[in-house]
Amino acid sequence: MTAERAPMRYVVATLVIAAASALWFVVWALTGVGPAAVSFVALPVGAATAAAAAFDLLRRAPLSRPARRFWRLMAFAFGAVGVGYTILAVAGFRDTSTLPVMPPAAAAFAGAGFLAAMWAMGRVPLGIASAGERWRQWLDRSIAFLGCGTVLFHFGLAPMISGDQVWSTQALILLAMSFALAIGGITKVSYIRGGPIDRVSLRLIGLCGLVGAGVAVLMVLGGDPGTIPAQAVVMPIAPAFGALAVRRQWGFTEARVRRSNTWLPYLAVAAVDVPLIAVIPGALTWTDKLVIVASVCVTGLVTIRQYVVFRENARLLREQRASEERLQHEATHDGLTGLANRALFRRRLGEQLEAGGATVLLVDLDDFKTINDSLGHDVGDHLLTAVASVLRDGAGPDGLPVRLGGDEFAVLITEPAVLGETLAQRILDAFTGPLSEHRLLVHASVGIATAPAGAPLDRLLRDADVAMYAAKERGKNNWVRYRDGMEQPVVGHAQLGGELRRALDAGEFTVYYQPIMSLHTGRIVGVEGLARWRHPVRGLLPPAEFIPAAESTGLIVPLGRFVLREVCRQAALWLAEFGPDALQKAGPNVSARQLHDPDFVADVRAALADGALPADRLVLELTESAALRGQQVSRTLRELHGLGVRMALDDFGTGESSLSLLRAFPAAIIKLDKSFVDGIELDEPGTPEADARQAVARAVMQLSLALGLETVAEGIENQEQAARLIELGYSAGQGYHLARPMAAAELTDLLAAQHLTTAA
């Protein structure tokens, strides 16, 4: 049952009772007809109605144990107050000649009701876990309670206590209890973080007690006659608040966690100043002195609170500084070895290059991978920690040792008088003995490079890298200083070959996506996935920088597997976010070595399954030289075709056997090579060059139409080329004019914009 379907009859009944009582008072005040004791009837009837509402809530609504306990106590409170005021009403009807004094039994029942309500309020959980926070909230609530209580005492109870009119002890006690309930409810609800009791319900219960303030005002201003409007007009409002509180709770489950009202103590301080100012003129009575004492107490509590807040803030500042220092250290140091990391190394190196030049030593452990693979990563980590200690001791005050990643280290010479060769030999000498608790013998190769002030940072690192690999070429456990001409292609190729495996293990590769666009609408219809290497020293490398080395070393197979899985995963995310029309195809490049790998089909199946990508959205882009020979390749292509995966012939038209391929190869897409697009817009019709380019482009289009294949023109670099291709019948293309390769996040933004345009 929801809060909207909660019974409204109890609220209506209490409001009708209150309105009828107020109407009676108006008639009585004008005519004087009827006994004044009628004024005592509305409250017990309304209280009984509120109690019935609470019992109905307990019987029919799903409540948690704390909520059930709270409303049981409130049902008892409503009922007890109703019984007490019923006894008072009976006493009024017995003797209509005067207003009745509340009988002790009536006061006892009403007092029990107030106590039950206060106990229910006190038992409401605050949602506070720590003892320190609970203590601080008790302090805040004490300030608020005392401040608000002082105001109500001075303007409500004090005039009744010190005035000429003598009020019964029962009345004064009940009014004081109603004030306590109101203030307790206000301060309680202001600090409840969440929980099973509706916050508005708690406020309404507090307002029930605050009705007593209106009663006190009427009784002080009107004396005994003020009792009648207080009983007939003001007090019947309290049961209406109670019934509304029950309705608010109906169907309520759990309040969301929220911040406490930290402003309440400050409001209480401001409030307590009002009665303090009021007692300044004239002679001080004992109630005035009590107000002054209360104000002093509030001030003292606020002082304590501010001291606590000051200490807490000081502690938080200390923790924040320590956290910032820790984060700064973590951001600039390696978590395993404690050495400076790449970020700090590059910053310090840049500063030295700006100031007056720098010398760098790159240190790479020889055959570390063998140790890591054979003895395990834990042993490898212990060894790296020991190597860091060696570098730290070897560099001493003359250099900054750094871990760049994996088994690659560096030392930045910070003392200009120290020669790089001297420090390199000192480091190599430290590797002569066994290292780590596992007593392992390990050697290192060191490359040294120096650059003058203003030299490019990356150039210096590249020189040191080249020198380090030259040291490995000379037999390892050696150092070499860079000299001009050392960066020969063979060395560079060997460097890449050695780094590729490390880069794969370190997760340095990423995938960029070049959109395939509709030439007519400019919409993205597909993407081609292109590998990029985020080299730790050289930055983002395009495929031309590392694919040849990957092919020659065989690492193209795991690299291609990574690209395949990443393209499938990312394409599935785009389809899920932007709908099935967002992308028609997503195509990673596939090499000949991958097609000859017997596990390639299983790799494709796993990538599709893990990424949850429909098979028909995957397009494997194969160059003519890659897709073509051998039974293994043919079997692989047939199996992929059976899975529903589509294949595209990349760079079509450049090979010698394109037409024969189309008969044996289950292609779905032909991609016109860039060489037939370059200059297609510049050649004058009728010249041999123009005729040749356009003839090939037209022939490829006609061939694809005849075979039912899709076509994509590659390498479009300007609008004129796109227009000429449209004239020849091409509808899709890619190239820098349409969109450059980009990271997944950038393409996500393009797809989002395209999706919004479509939705609009």
N, C-alpha and C positions, 0 to 999 in steps of 0.2 A: 504494500500500500504506500503510495507516495504522499508527499506533503500536500499536493493539490487535492487529493481525495480525502484528506483528513476531515472528520466531522466538524461542521461549522455551527452546529446547533448549540453547543455549550457557550461559544463566544456570543452568539446572538442572544441567548438566554441571559447571560450576565449583563450585557449591554441594555437589554430591555428592563431588567431589574433596576439597574442604576438610573436609567431614564425615568422609570415610573416613580422611583423614590424621589428624584429631583423634582418631578412634576408635583408629587404630593406636597413637598415642602413649599413650593410656590403657592399652591392653593391654601395650605395651612397658614402660611405667613400672611396671606391676604384676608383670609376669613376667620382664622382661629378655630375652625371646626375640627373636631376630633382630638383624640389624646396625642400628646407629644411623643408618647412611647412608640408610636408607629415608626418614628425615625430610626429606631433600633432594629427594625425587621429586615431591611434590605441587605445588610452585611452578612448575617448568618445564612440567608437564603442564597446569596451570591457565592459565599464560601462553600456551601454544600454543592452548588453547581460546579464550581472549580474542582472540588474534590472528586465529583463524579467524572469529570473530564479526565483527571489524572488516573483514576481507576480504569477507565475505558482505554486509555493509552497503554497502561500496564497489561491489560487483558488482550489487546488486539494488535498492537504494534510490535515489530521485532526490535528489541532493545538489547544492547550489550549489558554485561553485569554491572558496571559502574552507573550506566544510565538508569537501569532498573532500580538500583539502590537509591539514586537521587530522587526519582519520581515517586517511589514508595514513601520516602520521607516527606516530600512535598504534598502528597495526598493526605498523609497524616496531619501535616501542618494546616492545610486548608480545612480539614475536618475538625481539628481541635479548636481552631479559631472560630469556626462556625458554631461549635458547641458552646464555647465560652460566651459568645455574643448572643446566643439563644437564651442562655441563663440570664444575661443582662436584660434582654428584651422582656422576658417573663417577669423579672423584678419591676420593670417599668410599667407593665400592664396591671400588676397587683396594686400599685399605688400611683395613680395618675395625677396626684396633686403636686408632685415634685419630680424632678429628674432623679433617676436612681443613681446611687453610688454603686460602682461595680462590685458585686459580691466576690468574696475570696475564691469561691469555686470557679466563677467565670474568669477571674484573673488567672487562676491556675491553669485552666484549659487554654486560654489565649496565650499565656506565657509559654506553655508547652509547645504550642504551634509555632511561635516565633523561634523557640530554641531548636525545634526540629528543622525549620527552614534554614537557620544559621548553620546547623550541623551539616545539612545537605550541601550548602554552599561551600563549607569548609572542606568537605570530602571530595569535591570535584577535582580530578587530577589536572595538574598544570602542564604536564608534558615536559618536565625538567629532569635531566639525567644526572647532572653533576651536583655535588653537595655545595660547591662554591657558588654556582649559579642560583641554587635554591636559597642560600643565605642572602645573596644580593637581592633577590626578589622579595624576601621577607623584609629586608630593610626598606626597599622601595614601597612596598605595600603598607608598612608601618607609618612611613611618612605621609602617604596618601590618606590612610585611615585617620591618623591623628589630625591632619590638616582639615579634612572634610568634616570630621567629627566636631572639631572646635567651632566651625561655622554653624553647624546645626545646633550644637549645645548653646552657643551664645544667643542665637536668634530664635531658637525653638524652645529648648527646655529651661534655660536660665530665666526668661521672663515668667514662666509658670512657677518656677521654684521661689523666686524672690519677689513676685508680685503680691498685691493685696489679696487676690483671690486664692483661696486655699483649695488646692487640688488633691485628690486622693492619691495615696502612695501607689495604688494599683495602676491608675492612669499614667502617672509619671514613669513608672517602670515599663509599661507597655509601649509608651511613646519612645523611651530610650531604646528599647529593643527593636522597634521598627526602624529607628535611625541607624542602629548598628547593622541591621539587615540590609538597609539601603546602601550604606557605605561599604559594607563587606562585599555586597554583590558587585558594586561598581569597581572596587579595587581588584576583586577576584577575576572578573571577566576581562579586565584590561591586561592581565598577565597570563591568560590561558593561551598556550601556543597552538593547541589543537585538542582533539579528544572527542568523547562520545556525546557531549551535551552541546546543543545548539547555543551559540553565543548570544543570539537575540533573545532566546528563552531566558538565559541568565540575566540579561539586562531587564527584561520585563519583571522577573521575580524581584530584582532590586528596586524597581519602580513601585512594586507593591509596598515595600517598606517606606519609600520616599513619600507615599501618600500621607504618612504620619506627619510630615512637615506641614502639609496643608491643614491637617487637623489641629496642630499646635498653634498655627497662626490664627485660625478662627476662634479657638478657645481663649487665646491670650487677648485678642481684640474684643471678643464678645462676652467673655465671662461664661457663666452658666448657660445663658441663651445661645452662646456660640456652639454649645455641644450639639444642638439639634441640627443645624446645617452641616456640621462636621460629620455627624452620624448618617444623615439622610443624603447628602450630596457628595461629600468627598470620599468617605470610606467605602461606599459601594463600587468605586472605581477600581479598588485593589483586586477584587475577584475577577473583574474583566481582564485586568493585566494577567492574572494567573491563568485564565482560560486561553488567552492569546498565547501565552508561553507554552501551554500544553500543545496547542495546534502547531506552533512552530517546530516543536520537537517531533511531531508525528512523521514517521518515515525517515527521519534524519539518521545517518549512519556514522559518519566520522568527519570532523572538521579538518580542513586543510591546515597544515602547519603555517603559522604566521608569526611575525615579530611582535614582541610585547610593546605596549604603549609606554615607552620610556619617558614621555613627556608628562605623565600623570604626577610624579613627585613635584615637578616644578609648578604645575597647576595648584597642587596642594599648598605649596609655600606661598604662592600668590593669594590663595583663598584665606589662609590663616592670618594674613596681614589685615584683612577686612575687619574682623572683630577686634583685632589688636588696636587698630586706629579708632574703632568705635568706643573703646573703653578709656581712651586718653582723657577726654573732658570729664570733669566731675570727680566725685569721690569714688574710690574703688570699693566695690563689694567683694564678697568672697568668690562670687562667680566670675567677676572681672579678674581677680587674681588668678583664678584657675585658667582663664583664657591666656593670661600672660605666661603662666607656667607651661601651658601647652605649646605656646608659640616658641618659647625657649627650647622646649624638647624637640620641636620640629626643626628648629635651627641647628640644634646639636646633631640630630639624625642626618640632616642634609650635609653637615660638615663631615660626618663619618662617611656618608655615601660618596662625597666628592674625593675624600682621601682614598677610599676603596677604588673609585674610578681612576684616580691618578696612578695608583699602584698598578692597576690592571693595564692601563694604557702604557705605563713604563715597561711592564712585562711584555706586552704585545710589540712595543717598539724594539725591545731587545731581541725578541724572537724574530721579528721581521728583518732586523739587521743581520742576525745570524743566518736566517734563511736566504737573504740576498747574497751574503758572502758565500754560503754553501752553493747556491745556484750559480754564482759567478765562477766559483772554483770548478763546479761540474761543467759549466759551459766552456771553460778554457783548459780543462785537464782531462786526461784519459781515465775512465773509470776503473780499468783493470790495473794499470801500472802506476798511476798517479803522476805520470809525466805530462808536460804540456801537450795539448792536442793540436790538430791542424789549424784551427781557428786562431789560437794564440800565436802559433808559429808564424802564420802568414801576416798577422798584425805586427809582430815584433820585427819580422824580416822587412816588411814594408817601411817601418820606421827607420831601420838602419839604412836601407837603400836611399831614403830621402835625406838622411843625415850625412852620409859620406861613404857608402859602399858596404858590402857585406860578403862574408864567406860562409858557405853552407856545406855540411857533410851529410850525404844521404847514406844510411846504413841499412843493408838488407841481409837478413840471416840466410845462410846457405843451407839448402835442403831442409828448411823448417817444415814444409808440407809433409815430407816423409815421416818426420818425428810425430807430427800432429795426427797423421792417418794411422800410423802403426801403434802408437802408445796412447792415443786418445786426446781429446781436447783439454781435459783437466791437466794432464801432464804438460801439454802445450802452453796452457795459461800460466802454470808455475814457471815454465821456462821463460816466457815473455816477461814475467815479473822480475826474474833474476837478471835478464838482459837489461831491463830498465835500470836496475841497481848498478850494473856494470857501467852503463852509459852515464849515469849520474855521478859515479865516482870518477870515471875517466874524464868527463868534461870538467868536473870541479867548478871553480869560480870562473873558468874561462869560456864556458859555453852553456847554452840552454838546450838540454836534451828533450826530444819530442818523439811521441809515437804518432805516426801518420795513419796507421791502420794495419791490421794483420801483423805481419812480421817486418814491416817497414818502419824504420826510425830515422831521425834526423838530429843533427846538432847544429845549432846556430852559434857561431863564434861571437861572443860578446866582448872579448878583450882584443882590441886591434893588434896588439903586439904578438899575439899567439899565431903561429903559422898553422894552416890547415893540415899540412903533412904531419906536423908534430902531434897534433891532437888525434889525427886518424891513426897514427902508429900507436899512440898511447891506448886508444880504444881497442885496437887489434891485439895488443899485448895482453889486455885484460881478459881476452877470450881463450887464452892458452890453457887454463885449468877448467875442471868440470864445473857446471853451473846447476843451480837449483838443488832441491832436496833429492832429486832423482839422479844426481851426479852425471849429467849429460855433457858430452863434448860437442860444442857447436862453434862454427866459424861464421864470419861475416865478410861482406864485400862493401867497400866504402868508396863513394864517388865524391870528389871535391870540386867545387866551382866557386869562383869569385866574380863579383860584378861591381863596377864603379857606381858612384852616386847617380841616381836617376835612371838606372837600368831597369828594364821591365822585370817584375818579380817572377812571372811565369817563365821567362827566358832563362833566368838564373836557375830555377828549379829543373827546367828541362836539361840544362847543361850538366847539373849534378846528377840527374837521372841517367843521362848518356854515359857519364864517367863511371857511375856505379855498375852499369851493365858491361862496360868495358873491363872493369875489374873482375866481374864474373867470367868474362871471356878469357881472361888471362890466368884462370885457374882458381878463382875464388880465394877467400882469406887474404885479400889484397886490397890496396887502395890505389886509385888512379885519379889524377887531377885532369879536369877537362881542358882540352885545347881545341883550337879551331879545326874544323874538318872531321872531328870525331863522330859527328852525327851522320854517319853513312847509312844508307838505306838498309843494309843488312843488319846493322846494329839496331836500327829503329824497328825492323821487323821482329827481331829476336826479343826486343823489349816488349812489343805488343803481345807476342806469343806467350811470354812469361807472365804478363799482367792480366791476360784475358781470364785465365783460370781463377786468379785471385779476385778479379772483378765480378765474376759469376758467383763465387762463394760469398762475396761481400754485398751482393745485391746492388751493384752500381749501375746496372743497366735499367733503362726505362723505355717506354714506347711512346713515340710521337705519332700523331694521326693526321694524314693529309686528306681533307675532304674531297670526295668525288661529287661534282655539282651538276645539276641539270642546267644545260646551256640555255634553255628557254625560260626557266623560272628563277634560276639562281638559288634553288633550294638544295640542301645537302641530301644526296641519295645514298651515299655510302662513304666508307673511309678505308684508307690503306694504312696498315700498321707498319711503322718504320722503327727499327731499333736505334737507340741513342745510348751513348756511354757517358755517364757522368763521371769523368775521370777526376780523381781526387786532386790532381795537380794541374792537368791541362784543361780542365773544364769540360763542357759538353762537346762530344766528338760525334760527327756524322758517320754513317755507315762506311763511306769510302776509306775512313781512317783505320778501320779494324776488321771489316768483313773479309778482306783477302787473308789476313792472318788467321781469322777464325776458320775460314775454309781450309787453309793449308794445315792447320793443327788438328782439325776435326772437332774443334769446340763449337762449330756452327750448329751441331746437333743439339747440345743443351741450350745454346743461345736461342735457336729457333723454337725449341720447346717452350722456353720462357715467353717469347713473343706470342706464340700461338695461344697459350693459356691466358696471357694478359689481355689480348685482343678479345677473346671470347668472354672473359669476365667483364671487361669494360663495356662491350657492345650490349651484353645482357642488361647491365645497369642502365644504359641509355634507353633501351627499349622499355624497361620497366618504368622509368621515370617519365618518358615523353610519348609513350604509346607505340604500337606496332608500325606506324607509318613514319617513325622518326628516321629509321635506317633500313634500306633494302639489303645492304651487304656490308660486311666488314672483312677486310682481306689482309692477312699477314703474308709476307713473302716467304717462299719455301725454296730451299736449296736442293741441289742434286743429292748431296750427302744425306739429307733428311729423307728423301724418297727412297734411298737405298737402305735406310735403317729399318730392320724388320719390326721394330716397335713403333713405327711412325703412326700406323693406323690406330693402335691402342692409345698413343698420345693424343690423337685427335678426338677419339671417343671420350677420354678422360677430361680433356679441356671443355668439350661441349657439355658434359655432365656436370662438372664442377661449376662452370659458369652459368648453367641453365640457359644456354643459347640454342634456339632452334637451328637444326643443321642446315636448313636452306638459306640462313642468313650468313653462313660462313663461306667465304670465297678464298680459296688458296691461290695465291698469285705465283705462277711458275714461269720462269724464263724459258725460251725455246731450248736453250742448251741444257736446261736442268731437267726437262720433263720427258726425256725422250727415249732413252735406250734401255734395253734389258728387260728380262722377264720380271724381275723384282719390282721395277718401276711400274710396268703394266699392271701387275697384280695389285699393287698398292693403289693405283689410280682407279681401278675397277671397284675395289672395296670401298674407297672413299665415295665414289659415285653412288654405290649402293646405300651408303649412309644418308644420302641426300645432300652431301656437301657439294658445292659448286666449285669449278675451277676456271681460272682465267689465264689465258696465254699473254704474258707480259712481253713488252718490247716486240710486238708482232710485226713481221715484215723484214726483220733484220737477219734472220737465219736463212739457211739454204733449203730447208725442208718444211716450210710453213704449211703448204698445201697438203703434203702427205701426213703431216701431224693431225690435221683436222679430221682425217678419216679414222685414225687409230686412237685419237685422244678425246676423252669425253669432256670437251671444253664447253663452257656455257657463256663465256665472255671473251672477247678479243680486245686487247688494248693496243691501239695504234702507237707505234714507237714515236718518241719525241723528234727523231731525225726527219720524219715526214711532216711534222708540224712547223718546225723551225723555218721561217722565211716564207711560209705559204701565203702570207698576206702581202709580201713585198714584190714577188715576181710578177712581171707583166704577162698577161695571158698571151700565149703563142710562143713564148720563149721555151727552149728545151728544159730549163730548170723548173719553170712553173708547170709545164705539162707533165714532167716526171713526178713531181711531188703530188700534184692533184690527181694524177692517174692512179698512183698507189693508194692515196687516201680514198678515192672513189671506188677502187677495186675492192679494198678491204670492206667498205660499207656494203657494196653489192654482194660480196661473198657472205658476209654475216647475215644479210637479209635472206639470202637463198638458203642458208643453213639454219635459220632461226636462232641466231646468236645475238647477244647484246654487244655493243661496241662502246669503248671509252677512248677518247683522244687524250694522249699524255702530253705534258710539257707546254701547255697553253700559257703564253707569257704576255699577251695583250688582247684587247677587245677585238682588234681587227682579225686576229687568228680565230677567235671564237666565232665571229660572224661568218668567216669563210667556211669553217667547219659545219656550221648550221646549214649553210647553203648546200654543202655536200651530203647532208642528211644525218649528221651526228647530233645526238641529243644529250650526251653526257661527256664530261671531260674533267681533267684535273691539271693543275699547274699553278705556278706562283701568281699568275694574274687572278685566278679564282680564289685560292687560299693556300698559304704556306703550311708545311707540317707544323703541328702545334701540340702542346701538352694536353692531356685529357681534360684538365680543368677549363682550358680555354675553349675547347670544342664543346664542352658541356654548356658554356655560356652561349655559344652560337646556336646550339640545339634548343636551349631554353627560349632564346629570342624568336627562333623560327616557330617553336611550339606556340608561343604567345600570339604571334602573327596569324597562325592558322586558326587558333581559337577565336581570335577577334573577327 
